């Protein structure tokens, strides 16, 4: 069963919502930066999870870009 972030990314790709994916990416990146700057506790597990989510979002952005390229190349003039 796909994770929640995979389902969200899939929905954004199906809806061609580039802005939503960009916002998800920026939020995860801010979380990662914030956790990496903290000390006094081992944040490696949540940082690893956020890094996995960033990779899933990047894959979604790539799929969206590929679909847009395919659409523009097959669209009649």
Secondary structure, 3 states (H helix, E strand, C coil): CCCHHHHHHHHHHHCCCHHHHHHHHHHHHHHHHHHHHCCCCCCHHHHHHHHHHHHHHHHHHHHHHHHHHHHHHHCCC
